[in-house]
Amino acid sequence: MSQPDGGSAFPYIPRASSGNLDIRKQTPGMSLRDWMAGMALQGFVTIPEKLMGVMHTNHNTNLAEAAAELAYAFADAMLAQREIQP
């Protein structure tokens, strides 16, 4: 089973001066879930009327919160789909 957040989307392991990977300085980068939500958010802001519908359905008055909620819902659905074996 994979990690709930999809694991690291863009991990970074710098090379030491010797050319070997320096694991001590590894940074995980953003999670795959965060990356997917960000990609979904890019599409949502191009169609604000859809976000207005989400705001109305969820009784939310903050456009940014509605967009973030919807973006993470899409990201969670994409991560769940990855778990389904063909």
Biopython code that builds the backbone (N, CA, C, O; Angstrom):
import numpy as np
from Bio.PDB.StructureBuilder import StructureBuilder

atoms = [
    (1, "MET", "N", (0.847, -1.187, 0.000)),
    (1, "MET", "CA", (0.000, 0.000, 0.000)),
    (1, "MET", "C", (0.884, 1.238, 0.000)),
    (1, "MET", "O", (1.899, 1.280, 0.695)),
    (2, "SER", "N", (0.512, 2.219, -0.757)),
    (2, "SER", "CA", (1.315, 3.425, -0.850)),
    (2, "SER", "C", (0.967, 4.397, 0.266)),
    (2, "SER", "O", (0.046, 4.159, 1.048)),
    (3, "GLN", "N", (1.707, 5.486, 0.330)),
    (3, "GLN", "CA", (1.485, 6.507, 1.349)),
    (3, "GLN", "C", (0.181, 7.259, 1.059)),
    (3, "GLN", "O", (-0.164, 7.459, -0.106)),
    (4, "PRO", "N", (-0.546, 7.678, 2.100)),
    (4, "PRO", "CA", (-1.817, 8.376, 1.895)),
    (4, "PRO", "C", (-1.682, 9.657, 1.070)),
    (4, "PRO", "O", (-2.609, 10.033, 0.354)),
    (5, "ASP", "N", (-0.536, 10.324, 1.167)),
    (5, "ASP", "CA", (-0.348, 11.561, 0.412)),
    (5, "ASP", "C", (0.348, 11.322, -0.925)),
    (5, "ASP", "O", (0.691, 12.273, -1.628)),
    (6, "GLY", "N", (0.557, 10.054, -1.275)),
    (6, "GLY", "CA", (1.189, 9.717, -2.546)),
    (6, "GLY", "C", (2.697, 9.724, -2.511)),
    (6, "GLY", "O", (3.340, 9.394, -3.508)),
    (7, "GLY", "N", (3.284, 10.097, -1.372)),
    (7, "GLY", "CA", (4.735, 10.183, -1.286)),
    (7, "GLY", "C", (5.234, 11.505, -1.863)),
    (7, "GLY", "O", (4.451, 12.413, -2.141)),
    (8, "SER", "N", (6.519, 11.593, -2.033)),
    (8, "SER", "CA", (7.132, 12.829, -2.527)),
    (8, "SER", "C", (6.947, 12.967, -4.027)),
    (8, "SER", "O", (7.156, 12.018, -4.783)),
    (9, "ALA", "N", (6.554, 14.156, -4.447)),
    (9, "ALA", "CA", (6.406, 14.422, -5.874)),
    (9, "ALA", "C", (7.755, 14.782, -6.485)),
    (9, "ALA", "O", (8.077, 14.341, -7.589)),
    (10, "PHE", "N", (8.532, 15.570, -5.781)),
    (10, "PHE", "CA", (9.804, 16.049, -6.314)),
    (10, "PHE", "C", (10.883, 16.005, -5.234)),
    (10, "PHE", "O", (11.336, 17.053, -4.774)),
    (11, "PRO", "N", (11.305, 14.795, -4.819)),
    (11, "PRO", "CA", (12.357, 14.735, -3.798)),
    (11, "PRO", "C", (13.667, 15.281, -4.360)),
    (11, "PRO", "O", (13.894, 15.261, -5.570)),
    (12, "TYR", "N", (14.511, 15.762, -3.479)),
    (12, "TYR", "CA", (15.785, 16.329, -3.899)),
    (12, "TYR", "C", (16.894, 15.756, -3.034)),
    (12, "TYR", "O", (16.849, 15.864, -1.808)),
    (13, "ILE", "N", (17.871, 15.157, -3.656)),
    (13, "ILE", "CA", (19.049, 14.664, -2.959)),
    (13, "ILE", "C", (20.260, 15.293, -3.657)),
    (13, "ILE", "O", (20.616, 14.893, -4.765)),
    (14, "PRO", "N", (20.888, 16.269, -3.012)),
    (14, "PRO", "CA", (22.036, 16.908, -3.654)),
    (14, "PRO", "C", (23.237, 15.974, -3.721)),
    (14, "PRO", "O", (23.365, 15.043, -2.926)),
    (15, "ARG", "N", (24.082, 16.230, -4.648)),
    (15, "ARG", "CA", (25.324, 15.462, -4.772)),
    (15, "ARG", "C", (26.403, 16.134, -3.928)),
    (15, "ARG", "O", (26.530, 17.359, -3.918)),
    (16, "ALA", "N", (27.163, 15.327, -3.232)),
    (16, "ALA", "CA", (28.301, 15.837, -2.470)),
    (16, "ALA", "C", (29.415, 16.194, -3.448)),
    (16, "ALA", "O", (29.337, 15.857, -4.629)),
    (17, "SER", "N", (30.432, 16.863, -2.969)),
    (17, "SER", "CA", (31.529, 17.278, -3.844)),
    (17, "SER", "C", (32.226, 16.075, -4.488)),
    (17, "SER", "O", (32.868, 16.210, -5.529)),
    (18, "SER", "N", (32.097, 14.914, -3.871)),
    (18, "SER", "CA", (32.712, 13.706, -4.425)),
    (18, "SER", "C", (31.884, 13.110, -5.563)),
    (18, "SER", "O", (32.319, 12.172, -6.231)),
    (19, "GLY", "N", (30.686, 13.664, -5.777)),
    (19, "GLY", "CA", (29.815, 13.147, -6.826)),
    (19, "GLY", "C", (28.802, 12.140, -6.317)),
    (19, "GLY", "O", (27.871, 11.779, -7.037)),
    (20, "ASN", "N", (28.970, 11.681, -5.082)),
    (20, "ASN", "CA", (28.022, 10.727, -4.497)),
    (20, "ASN", "C", (26.807, 11.473, -3.959)),
    (20, "ASN", "O", (26.888, 12.657, -3.631)),
    (21, "LEU", "N", (25.687, 10.772, -3.872)),
    (21, "LEU", "CA", (24.481, 11.378, -3.304)),
    (21, "LEU", "C", (24.670, 11.593, -1.813)),
    (21, "LEU", "O", (25.136, 10.696, -1.111)),
    (22, "ASP", "N", (24.316, 12.764, -1.327)),
    (22, "ASP", "CA", (24.446, 13.103, 0.085)),
    (22, "ASP", "C", (23.076, 12.969, 0.748)),
    (22, "ASP", "O", (22.306, 13.928, 0.802)),
    (23, "ILE", "N", (22.781, 11.770, 1.252)),
    (23, "ILE", "CA", (21.478, 11.458, 1.829)),
    (23, "ILE", "C", (21.172, 12.353, 3.032)),
    (23, "ILE", "O", (20.001, 12.607, 3.316)),
    (24, "ARG", "N", (22.187, 12.834, 3.740)),
    (24, "ARG", "CA", (21.954, 13.666, 4.928)),
    (24, "ARG", "C", (21.239, 14.961, 4.585)),
    (24, "ARG", "O", (20.577, 15.539, 5.447)),
    (25, "LYS", "N", (21.354, 15.432, 3.354)),
    (25, "LYS", "CA", (20.759, 16.707, 2.968)),
    (25, "LYS", "C", (19.517, 16.517, 2.109)),
    (25, "LYS", "O", (19.080, 17.448, 1.431)),
    (26, "GLN", "N", (18.952, 15.328, 2.135)),
    (26, "GLN", "CA", (17.768, 15.044, 1.325)),
    (26, "GLN", "C", (16.569, 15.855, 1.813)),
    (26, "GLN", "O", (16.343, 15.973, 3.017)),
    (27, "THR", "N", (15.808, 16.408, 0.884)),
    (27, "THR", "CA", (14.551, 17.070, 1.224)),
    (27, "THR", "C", (13.452, 16.383, 0.427)),
    (27, "THR", "O", (13.638, 16.080, -0.751)),
    (28, "PRO", "N", (12.318, 16.137, 1.054)),
    (28, "PRO", "CA", (11.273, 15.358, 0.382)),
    (28, "PRO", "C", (10.531, 16.109, -0.709)),
    (28, "PRO", "O", (9.915, 15.479, -1.568)),
    (29, "GLY", "N", (10.569, 17.422, -0.703)),
    (29, "GLY", "CA", (9.765, 18.163, -1.671)),
    (29, "GLY", "C", (8.298, 18.099, -1.274)),
    (29, "GLY", "O", (7.960, 17.627, -0.189)),
    (30, "MET", "N", (7.443, 18.569, -2.144)),
    (30, "MET", "CA", (6.012, 18.544, -1.842)),
    (30, "MET", "C", (5.463, 17.134, -2.039)),
    (30, "MET", "O", (6.058, 16.312, -2.735)),
    (31, "SER", "N", (4.326, 16.873, -1.418)),
    (31, "SER", "CA", (3.713, 15.560, -1.590)),
    (31, "SER", "C", (3.031, 15.501, -2.956)),
    (31, "SER", "O", (2.700, 16.529, -3.547)),
    (32, "LEU", "N", (2.834, 14.297, -3.433)),
    (32, "LEU", "CA", (2.124, 14.117, -4.695)),
    (32, "LEU", "C", (0.700, 14.650, -4.572)),
    (32, "LEU", "O", (0.157, 15.195, -5.532)),
    (33, "ARG", "N", (0.094, 14.497, -3.400)),
    (33, "ARG", "CA", (-1.263, 15.012, -3.169)),
    (33, "ARG", "C", (-1.300, 16.530, -3.337)),
    (33, "ARG", "O", (-2.199, 17.068, -3.983)),
    (34, "ASP", "N", (-0.310, 17.221, -2.748)),
    (34, "ASP", "CA", (-0.251, 18.678, -2.890)),
    (34, "ASP", "C", (-0.054, 19.080, -4.349)),
    (34, "ASP", "O", (-0.673, 20.035, -4.817)),
    (35, "TRP", "N", (0.796, 18.364, -5.062)),
    (35, "TRP", "CA", (1.050, 18.689, -6.459)),
    (35, "TRP", "C", (-0.219, 18.502, -7.289)),
    (35, "TRP", "O", (-0.567, 19.355, -8.105)),
    (36, "MET", "N", (-0.907, 17.380, -7.073)),
    (36, "MET", "CA", (-2.143, 17.130, -7.822)),
    (36, "MET", "C", (-3.197, 18.190, -7.520)),
    (36, "MET", "O", (-3.892, 18.652, -8.425)),
    (37, "ALA", "N", (-3.317, 18.576, -6.254)),
    (37, "ALA", "CA", (-4.288, 19.610, -5.887)),
    (37, "ALA", "C", (-3.931, 20.931, -6.564)),
    (37, "ALA", "O", (-4.814, 21.641, -7.044)),
    (38, "GLY", "N", (-2.667, 21.254, -6.602)),
    (38, "GLY", "CA", (-2.239, 22.483, -7.261)),
    (38, "GLY", "C", (-2.540, 22.473, -8.749)),
    (38, "GLY", "O", (-2.943, 23.490, -9.314)),
    (39, "MET", "N", (-2.344, 21.329, -9.381)),
    (39, "MET", "CA", (-2.650, 21.222, -10.803)),
    (39, "MET", "C", (-4.156, 21.360, -11.038)),
    (39, "MET", "O", (-4.580, 22.024, -11.984)),
    (40, "ALA", "N", (-4.957, 20.737, -10.182)),
    (40, "ALA", "CA", (-6.417, 20.857, -10.313)),
    (40, "ALA", "C", (-6.844, 22.305, -10.091)),
    (40, "ALA", "O", (-7.717, 22.811, -10.795)),
    (41, "LEU", "N", (-6.239, 22.964, -9.126)),
    (41, "LEU", "CA", (-6.585, 24.345, -8.812)),
    (41, "LEU", "C", (-6.354, 25.264, -10.011)),
    (41, "LEU", "O", (-7.122, 26.202, -10.232)),
    (42, "GLN", "N", (-5.318, 25.004, -10.772)),
    (42, "GLN", "CA", (-5.054, 25.822, -11.957)),
    (42, "GLN", "C", (-6.239, 25.798, -12.921)),
    (42, "GLN", "O", (-6.584, 26.815, -13.522)),
    (43, "GLY", "N", (-6.850, 24.640, -13.058)),
    (43, "GLY", "CA", (-8.014, 24.544, -13.932)),
    (43, "GLY", "C", (-9.241, 25.203, -13.346)),
    (43, "GLY", "O", (-10.022, 25.819, -14.072)),
    (44, "PHE", "N", (-9.423, 25.083, -12.040)),
    (44, "PHE", "CA", (-10.621, 25.632, -11.404)),
    (44, "PHE", "C", (-10.679, 27.145, -11.507)),
    (44, "PHE", "O", (-11.755, 27.711, -11.697)),
    (45, "VAL", "N", (-9.546, 27.801, -11.387)),
    (45, "VAL", "CA", (-9.578, 29.267, -11.398)),
    (45, "VAL", "C", (-9.912, 29.818, -12.782)),
    (45, "VAL", "O", (-10.227, 30.999, -12.923)),
    (46, "THR", "N", (-9.844, 28.969, -13.796)),
    (46, "THR", "CA", (-10.223, 29.420, -15.134)),
    (46, "THR", "C", (-11.735, 29.340, -15.361)),
    (46, "THR", "O", (-12.257, 29.897, -16.327)),
    (47, "ILE", "N", (-12.432, 28.640, -14.458)),
    (47, "ILE", "CA", (-13.887, 28.518, -14.566)),
    (47, "ILE", "C", (-14.531, 28.872, -13.218)),
    (47, "ILE", "O", (-15.078, 27.996, -12.547)),
    (48, "PRO", "N", (-14.471, 30.143, -12.822)),
    (48, "PRO", "CA", (-14.965, 30.526, -11.492)),
    (48, "PRO", "C", (-16.438, 30.232, -11.275)),
    (48, "PRO", "O", (-16.871, 30.093, -10.131)),
    (49, "GLU", "N", (-17.221, 30.133, -12.343)),
    (49, "GLU", "CA", (-18.647, 29.830, -12.149)),
    (49, "GLU", "C", (-18.831, 28.437, -11.546)),
    (49, "GLU", "O", (-19.791, 28.210, -10.810)),
    (50, "LYS", "N", (-17.932, 27.507, -11.844)),
    (50, "LYS", "CA", (-18.001, 26.176, -11.234)),
    (50, "LYS", "C", (-17.699, 26.265, -9.743)),
    (50, "LYS", "O", (-18.332, 25.581, -8.939)),
    (51, "LEU", "N", (-16.738, 27.104, -9.373)),
    (51, "LEU", "CA", (-16.422, 27.278, -7.958)),
    (51, "LEU", "C", (-17.585, 27.913, -7.216)),
    (51, "LEU", "O", (-17.835, 27.591, -6.054)),
    (52, "MET", "N", (-18.291, 28.807, -7.876)),
    (52, "MET", "CA", (-19.454, 29.420, -7.246)),
    (52, "MET", "C", (-20.492, 28.350, -6.928)),
    (52, "MET", "O", (-21.163, 28.418, -5.898)),
    (53, "GLY", "N", (-20.624, 27.368, -7.808)),
    (53, "GLY", "CA", (-21.539, 26.256, -7.556)),
    (53, "GLY", "C", (-21.104, 25.438, -6.355)),
    (53, "GLY", "O", (-21.943, 25.021, -5.556)),
    (54, "VAL", "N", (-19.810, 25.202, -6.214)),
    (54, "VAL", "CA", (-19.282, 24.466, -5.061)),
    (54, "VAL", "C", (-19.530, 25.260, -3.786)),
    (54, "VAL", "O", (-19.918, 24.703, -2.759)),
    (55, "MET", "N", (-19.303, 26.561, -3.861)),
    (55, "MET", "CA", (-19.546, 27.403, -2.690)),
    (55, "MET", "C", (-21.007, 27.319, -2.254)),
    (55, "MET", "O", (-21.300, 27.218, -1.063)),
    (56, "HIS", "N", (-21.910, 27.360, -3.213)),
    (56, "HIS", "CA", (-23.340, 27.301, -2.900)),
    (56, "HIS", "C", (-23.708, 25.944, -2.305)),
    (56, "HIS", "O", (-24.433, 25.874, -1.313)),
    (57, "THR", "N", (-23.208, 24.868, -2.912)),
    (57, "THR", "CA", (-23.524, 23.512, -2.449)),
    (57, "THR", "C", (-23.018, 23.273, -1.031)),
    (57, "THR", "O", (-23.701, 22.650, -0.218)),
    (58, "ASN", "N", (-21.822, 23.770, -0.738)),
    (58, "ASN", "CA", (-21.212, 23.534, 0.578)),
    (58, "ASN", "C", (-21.476, 24.652, 1.572)),
    (58, "ASN", "O", (-20.920, 24.651, 2.670)),
    (59, "HIS", "N", (-22.317, 25.605, 1.197)),
    (59, "HIS", "CA", (-22.652, 26.742, 2.058)),
    (59, "HIS", "C", (-21.390, 27.466, 2.526)),
    (59, "HIS", "O", (-21.281, 27.879, 3.680)),
    (60, "ASN", "N", (-20.448, 27.606, 1.605)),
    (60, "ASN", "CA", (-19.178, 28.248, 1.902)),
    (60, "ASN", "C", (-19.189, 29.618, 1.232)),
    (60, "ASN", "O", (-19.571, 29.733, 0.067)),
    (61, "THR", "N", (-18.777, 30.648, 1.949)),
    (61, "THR", "CA", (-18.787, 31.989, 1.372)),
    (61, "THR", "C", (-17.408, 32.453, 0.929)),
    (61, "THR", "O", (-17.271, 33.563, 0.416)),
    (62, "ASN", "N", (-16.397, 31.636, 1.116)),
    (62, "ASN", "CA", (-15.037, 32.020, 0.772)),
    (62, "ASN", "C", (-14.605, 31.276, -0.489)),
    (62, "ASN", "O", (-14.476, 30.052, -0.479)),
    (63, "LEU", "N", (-14.383, 32.009, -1.565)),
    (63, "LEU", "CA", (-14.017, 31.401, -2.842)),
    (63, "LEU", "C", (-12.708, 30.615, -2.748)),
    (63, "LEU", "O", (-12.606, 29.519, -3.300)),
    (64, "ALA", "N", (-11.722, 31.154, -2.065)),
    (64, "ALA", "CA", (-10.434, 30.474, -1.939)),
    (64, "ALA", "C", (-10.575, 29.147, -1.190)),
    (64, "ALA", "O", (-9.981, 28.145, -1.587)),
    (65, "GLU", "N", (-11.353, 29.137, -0.117)),
    (65, "GLU", "CA", (-11.555, 27.906, 0.646)),
    (65, "GLU", "C", (-12.309, 26.875, -0.189)),
    (65, "GLU", "O", (-11.990, 25.687, -0.143)),
    (66, "ALA", "N", (-13.299, 27.320, -0.944)),
    (66, "ALA", "CA", (-14.051, 26.402, -1.801)),
    (66, "ALA", "C", (-13.139, 25.799, -2.867)),
    (66, "ALA", "O", (-13.223, 24.605, -3.154)),
    (67, "ALA", "N", (-12.272, 26.617, -3.449)),
    (67, "ALA", "CA", (-11.349, 26.136, -4.474)),
    (67, "ALA", "C", (-10.366, 25.126, -3.896)),
    (67, "ALA", "O", (-10.096, 24.097, -4.515)),
    (68, "ALA", "N", (-9.831, 25.415, -2.713)),
    (68, "ALA", "CA", (-8.882, 24.500, -2.072)),
    (68, "ALA", "C", (-9.550, 23.177, -1.718)),
    (68, "ALA", "O", (-8.973, 22.109, -1.920)),
    (69, "GLU", "N", (-10.767, 23.253, -1.190)),
    (69, "GLU", "CA", (-11.505, 22.041, -0.835)),
    (69, "GLU", "C", (-11.734, 21.168, -2.073)),
    (69, "GLU", "O", (-11.532, 19.954, -2.031)),
    (70, "LEU", "N", (-12.150, 21.785, -3.150)),
    (70, "LEU", "CA", (-12.402, 21.047, -4.386)),
    (70, "LEU", "C", (-11.109, 20.481, -4.975)),
    (70, "LEU", "O", (-11.090, 19.352, -5.464)),
    (71, "ALA", "N", (-10.038, 21.258, -4.928)),
    (71, "ALA", "CA", (-8.754, 20.804, -5.472)),
    (71, "ALA", "C", (-8.258, 19.559, -4.731)),
    (71, "ALA", "O", (-7.790, 18.609, -5.358)),
    (72, "TYR", "N", (-8.359, 19.562, -3.412)),
    (72, "TYR", "CA", (-7.915, 18.393, -2.649)),
    (72, "TYR", "C", (-8.858, 17.205, -2.819)),
    (72, "TYR", "O", (-8.424, 16.057, -2.730)),
    (73, "ALA", "N", (-10.128, 17.464, -3.060)),
    (73, "ALA", "CA", (-11.057, 16.363, -3.347)),
    (73, "ALA", "C", (-10.650, 15.667, -4.648)),
    (73, "ALA", "O", (-10.684, 14.440, -4.740)),
    (74, "PHE", "N", (-10.265, 16.463, -5.654)),
    (74, "PHE", "CA", (-9.791, 15.874, -6.900)),
    (74, "PHE", "C", (-8.490, 15.115, -6.681)),
    (74, "PHE", "O", (-8.321, 14.011, -7.199)),
    (75, "ALA", "N", (-7.576, 15.693, -5.926)),
    (75, "ALA", "CA", (-6.297, 15.031, -5.652)),
    (75, "ALA", "C", (-6.521, 13.700, -4.934)),
    (75, "ALA", "O", (-5.896, 12.697, -5.276)),
    (76, "ASP", "N", (-7.408, 13.689, -3.944)),
    (76, "ASP", "CA", (-7.697, 12.450, -3.215)),
    (76, "ASP", "C", (-8.303, 11.397, -4.137)),
    (76, "ASP", "O", (-7.990, 10.212, -4.023)),
    (77, "ALA", "N", (-9.163, 11.826, -5.041)),
    (77, "ALA", "CA", (-9.756, 10.886, -6.001)),
    (77, "ALA", "C", (-8.697, 10.317, -6.939)),
    (77, "ALA", "O", (-8.733, 9.133, -7.272)),
    (78, "MET", "N", (-7.760, 11.152, -7.362)),
    (78, "MET", "CA", (-6.688, 10.665, -8.238)),
    (78, "MET", "C", (-5.787, 9.684, -7.504)),
    (78, "MET", "O", (-5.374, 8.676, -8.077)),
    (79, "LEU", "N", (-5.477, 9.968, -6.246)),
    (79, "LEU", "CA", (-4.647, 9.042, -5.479)),
    (79, "LEU", "C", (-5.381, 7.723, -5.243)),
    (79, "LEU", "O", (-4.767, 6.658, -5.297)),
    (80, "ALA", "N", (-6.670, 7.782, -4.986)),
    (80, "ALA", "CA", (-7.456, 6.561, -4.782)),
    (80, "ALA", "C", (-7.487, 5.735, -6.075)),
    (80, "ALA", "O", (-7.405, 4.507, -6.027)),
    (81, "GLN", "N", (-7.603, 6.391, -7.201)),
    (81, "GLN", "CA", (-7.635, 5.695, -8.482)),
    (81, "GLN", "C", (-6.323, 4.956, -8.743)),
    (81, "GLN", "O", (-6.320, 3.888, -9.355)),
    (82, "ARG", "N", (-5.214, 5.523, -8.280)),
    (82, "ARG", "CA", (-3.919, 4.880, -8.471)),
    (82, "ARG", "C", (-3.835, 3.533, -7.749)),
    (82, "ARG", "O", (-3.092, 2.639, -8.154)),
    (83, "GLU", "N", (-4.618, 3.409, -6.665)),
    (83, "GLU", "CA", (-4.583, 2.188, -5.854)),
    (83, "GLU", "C", (-5.346, 1.037, -6.500)),
    (83, "GLU", "O", (-5.139, -0.122, -6.142)),
    (84, "ILE", "N", (-6.218, 1.347, -7.442)),
    (84, "ILE", "CA", (-7.030, 0.317, -8.096)),
    (84, "ILE", "C", (-6.150, -0.433, -9.091)),
    (84, "ILE", "O", (-5.536, 0.160, -9.978)),
    (85, "GLN", "N", (-6.107, -1.731, -8.922)),
    (85, "GLN", "CA", (-5.293, -2.548, -9.825)),
    (85, "GLN", "C", (-6.062, -2.816, -11.109)),
    (85, "GLN", "O", (-7.243, -3.159, -11.055)),
    (86, "PRO", "N", (-5.414, -2.666, -12.270)),
    (86, "PRO", "CA", (-6.111, -2.928, -13.541)),
    (86, "PRO", "C", (-6.456, -4.388, -13.722)),
    (86, "PRO", "O", (-7.041, -4.763, -14.738)),
]
sb = StructureBuilder()
sb.init_structure("model")
sb.init_model(0)
sb.init_chain("A")
sb.init_seg("    ")
for serial, (resi, resn, name, xyz) in enumerate(atoms, 1):
    if name == "N":
        sb.init_residue(resn, " ", resi, " ")
    sb.init_atom(name, np.array(xyz, "f"), 0.0, 1.0, " ", f" {name:<3s}", serial, name[0])
structure = sb.get_structure()
